[in-house]
Amino acid sequence: MMVRNGHAIDYKRYSKGEYSQAENIAKKERVGIWSGKFERPEDWRRKYKWFIMFKWFEYLILNY
C-alpha cells in the first residue's frame, strides 16, 4: 500500500521485485514521491559516497 501510494520505494535487492508493479503504477500516476523529481536513496549514496566519508573523517578528527 505504501509503495502503491508513492510513500515508499521497491528495494529490488531485498524484495526481489515484489513491489515493482505497485511502484510502476505510482510512477505512472505521479503520486507521493513520484510527483516531482526523486533520486533513489541508493543512487544518492553512491553519488556522494566520497563526500560523506570525507565529512565523517573530518568530524572524527575535529571532535576527538
Secondary structure, DSSP 8 states (H G I E B T S, - for coil): -TTTTTSS---HHHHTTTTHHHHHHHHHHT-GGGGS----HHHHHHHTHHHHHHHHHHHHHHH-
